[in-house]
């Protein structure tokens, strides 16, 4: 049986394997290593027939679904597939056998033996023989129930806050510890130029031109360690333009799962005003420093707060600027 599985998983022809018959000890060693790897894998694994019947299952899959090995190997996939996902499962099998992609990934739900729903990530490969005839499916099944419940809880938590969340003039991004966006508001879409669907397929570095990923990882870690950080940086919009933005990042916990809550404010106009002010001050300082007449400012009590350097020239060296600052007019 294990030799059959080795052939099925690797797709190696019997003719190619035949020389191993000369060294049965070596063949048995390969077979044993394969069996141990299959049995002790951290993710669920199974070998299924073209009709969807479980042929071989490993320990991890039994733990995920709550069935014993003997029970599972008497069942068909459709029997324990959640009702709403049966068509998806059946179409995937048909798609692979009809010449579509031989390796596919998708999410589907199973029914645990106790009746509760298990969310899984499926990675399935169709194995063919040397004549390209379909033989078996080898499938990796990862339990993602906790992640899906966390995402669902987040979605529910956001629903009752939707008016606030969507009504905010500031852009709001919520991302996981892998920097993947899991929720964004309308303002975030307007700011970046991306649709909500596009943003939810993206990560934080995607919104920055030539991001320093090492620095980004360290920055993220500070946030998830509990530090709240206010910063300024440019955002790269969908059309390639850049927007000056102020970021307020902090860690939040939703249903026991940590996320980063980021509020982003467009400060383009503020930066323009600051630039204009700096330019104005530079021009004023240039005039102030080079004017031939004496220009000065005083407090209400008559004390000199500022005076142009020309005081030295007009007083013929009797006063320097530092001599008169702070003194009464």
NORBELDA-V487600 format. One record per residue. N is the residue number from 1. NEAR is the number of other C-alpha atoms within 10 Angstrom. Layout:
N,NEAR + N,NEAR
This chain:
1,9 + 2,14 + 3,16 + 4,10 + 5,18 + 6,15 + 7,17 + 8,21 + 9,19 + 10,11 + 11,16 + 12,15 + 13,14 + 14,12 + 15,8 + 16,8 + 17,12 + 18,10 + 19,11 + 20,12 + 21,10 + 22,9 + 23,10 + 24,11 + 25,11 + 26,12 + 27,15 + 28,14 + 29,11 + 30,14 + 31,18 + 32,14 + 33,11 + 34,15 + 35,16 + 36,11 + 37,12 + 38,19 + 39,19 + 40,13 + 41,14 + 42,14 + 43,17 + 44,24 + 45,25 + 46,24 + 47,24 + 48,21 + 49,17 + 50,17 + 51,14 + 52,18 + 53,20 + 54,20 + 55,19 + 56,20 + 57,21 + 58,22 + 59,19 + 60,21 + 61,24 + 62,20 + 63,15 + 64,20 + 65,21 + 66,16 + 67,16 + 68,15 + 69,16 + 70,11 + 71,11 + 72,21 + 73,18 + 74,10 + 75,14 + 76,16 + 77,19 + 78,17 + 79,13 + 80,18 + 81,20 + 82,20 + 83,13 + 84,10 + 85,15 + 86,18 + 87,13 + 88,15 + 89,21 + 90,14 + 91,12 + 92,19 + 93,21 + 94,14 + 95,14 + 96,19 + 97,19 + 98,11 + 99,9 + 100,12 + 101,12 + 102,18 + 103,14 + 104,16 + 105,13 + 106,12 + 107,16 + 108,19 + 109,22 + 110,23 + 111,18 + 112,19 + 113,14 + 114,9 + 115,11 + 116,11 + 117,16 + 118,19 + 119,23 + 120,21 + 121,16 + 122,20 + 123,16 + 124,22 + 125,20 + 126,23 + 127,24 + 128,21 + 129,16 + 130,12 + 131,7 + 132,9 + 133,10 + 134,19 + 135,16 + 136,22 + 137,28 + 138,20 + 139,21 + 140,19 + 141,21 + 142,19 + 143,22 + 144,16 + 145,15 + 146,12 + 147,13 + 148,14 + 149,13 + 150,17 + 151,17 + 152,13 + 153,16 + 154,19 + 155,14 + 156,12 + 157,13 + 158,15 + 159,12 + 160,10 + 161,11 + 162,14 + 163,10 + 164,12 + 165,18 + 166,17 + 167,13 + 168,15 + 169,15 + 170,19 + 171,23 + 172,22 + 173,23 + 174,22 + 175,21 + 176,18 + 177,15 + 178,11 + 179,18 + 180,20 + 181,21 + 182,19 + 183,20 + 184,22 + 185,20 + 186,17 + 187,20 + 188,24 + 189,20 + 190,13 + 191,19 + 192,20 + 193,17 + 194,15 + 195,14 + 196,16 + 197,11 + 198,11 + 199,22 + 200,17 + 201,10 + 202,15 + 203,16 + 204,17 + 205,17 + 206,16 + 207,18 + 208,15 + 209,13 + 210,9 + 211,12 + 212,10 + 213,10 + 214,9 + 215,10 + 216,14 + 217,14 + 218,10 + 219,14 + 220,19 + 221,13 + 222,15 + 223,19 + 224,18 + 225,11 + 226,12 + 227,14 + 228,14 + 229,14 + 230,13 + 231,10 + 232,14 + 233,14 + 234,18 + 235,23 + 236,20 + 237,19 + 238,15 + 239,9 + 240,12 + 241,11 + 242,17 + 243,17 + 244,18 + 245,20 + 246,20 + 247,18 + 248,16 + 249,21 + 250,21 + 251,21 + 252,16 + 253,11 + 254,12 + 255,12 + 256,9 + 257,15 + 258,15 + 259,23 + 260,24 + 261,21 + 262,22 + 263,19 + 264,25 + 265,20 + 266,19 + 267,16 + 268,15 + 269,10 + 270,12 + 271,13 + 272,12 + 273,12 + 274,12 + 275,12 + 276,12 + 277,12 + 278,12 + 279,12 + 280,12 + 281,13 + 282,12 + 283,12 + 284,12 + 285,13 + 286,11 + 287,12 + 288,19 + 289,15 + 290,12 + 291,13 + 292,14 + 293,13 + 294,16 + 295,14 + 296,15 + 297,14 + 298,16 + 299,12 + 300,7 + 301,8 + 302,12 + 303,15 + 304,17 + 305,15 + 306,16 + 307,19 + 308,20 + 309,21 + 310,21 + 311,21 + 312,16 + 313,14 + 314,13 + 315,11 + 316,10 + 317,10 + 318,10 + 319,15 + 320,17 + 321,13 + 322,12 + 323,11 + 324,16 + 325,17 + 326,14 + 327,12 + 328,12 + 329,14
